[in-house]
Amino acid sequence: MFAEATDVQSISENVGGGMGGMSSGRRRVENRGSVENALRLDMRSLRRLGFLKTGSTSLGGIAWMRDGKQSSAIRVTVNLVDVNDAFVRLEFSVNMEDKIQWVRLDAVPCRFGGYRFFFRCPFTGCRVATLLCAGEVFGSRRSHRLTYASQSEGPLHRLYRARAKAEARAHGGRGFPIPRGANRERVLERWAACEEAADALFISESMRRFDLTL
């Protein structure tokens, strides 16, 4: 059973085993669109779901939701038996074809103990906290040449996007946990500020475009 990437529910088992062979292969890289349209797998989600347990291997499923329905799912195996040889195994389907991808993990010691983990992009070799799936493989944003939607938007659309994000955070939507206490007050203030700024800019742009005056 798969758990939504934003809900803590995963299967964890202690098993041994190494990574064995890992291959990334060579591929032709082209611009595949925007970050927002790609599937996102990040270390914060894996930690929140209980996958990052040093000295063991954690198994489980993650599902991505869109409009309240499951849009994609993946089977994840995170092997941290040896933090110096850590890796993640991704099992998913593309066009009814089963895929398996191995990605190395880097364990960076923290000052007060423990480790902070990063993905090692299979194609650029760079250390990243987030992998994105574009086409049939997971890799870094740079390897896929993905751009952010906001890079091609005007100021008003960026404000609308910020307002929508703030609203989602306030209601616990889009995978954000419902804020509590002082954090909720900050989120609500952010939402109100974005809404006020968007309304003001919309009026200003409308007056400029149609040559209106108050």
Residue, then its C-alpha position, 0 to 999 in steps of 0.5 A: m500500500f502506498a502512502e501519500a508523500t506528505d503523510v507519514q506512513s511507510i513500511s520499514e524493515n531491517v535487512g542487509g545487502g549492498m547495492g551491487g551494480m549501478s548504471s546510469g547510462r548516457r542519454r540525450v538531455e533536452n529541456r523537458g519543461s518546468v519543475e512544477n510539472a515533474l514528480r518530486l522526491d526530496m530528502r525532507s519527505l523521506r525523513r518525514l516518512g521514516f525512510l532515513k534510518t541509519g544502520s538499516t534498510s527501509l522499504g515503502g511506497i510513495a504516491w503523488m496526488r493531484d486534484g485529490k486523486q493518485s496521479s503517480a506512485i513509486r516503490v522506494t528502498v533506502n539502504l543505510v546499512d553502511v552510510n559510506d555506501a548508501f543508496v536508494r532504489l526506485e521502482f516505478s512504471v512509465n507507459m506500462e513499462d516497469k523501471i528500476q533506478w539506483v541513486r547513490l546517497d551522500a552522508v554528511p556528518c552533522r556537527f552534533g551527531g547524526y547525518r544529513f543525506f543528499f542524493r548524488c545525481p546519476f547524470t551530473g554527479c552533483r549533490v542535491a536534496t531533491l530529485l525530479c522525474a522528467g521523461e523516464v528517469f529521476g535526476s537533478r533539475r540541472s540534468h533535466r534542464l528544467t525551469y521554474a514556472s515563475q521564470s516565465e511569469g510576470p510580477l502579477h502571476r508570481l504574486y498569484r502563485a505566492r498567494a495560492k501557495a500561502e493559502a494552501r499552507a494555511h489550509g494544510g493543502r498541497g501536502f503542507p501540514i496544517p500550521r499551529g500556534a505562532n506558525r499559523e499566525r505567520v502563515l495567515e499574515r503571509w496569505a493576507a499580504c500576498e492577497e493585498a499585494a496581488d489586488a493592488l498590482f492588479i488594479s495598478e496594471s488595469m489602470r495603466r493598460f486601459d489608461l484609467t484614473l481614480 
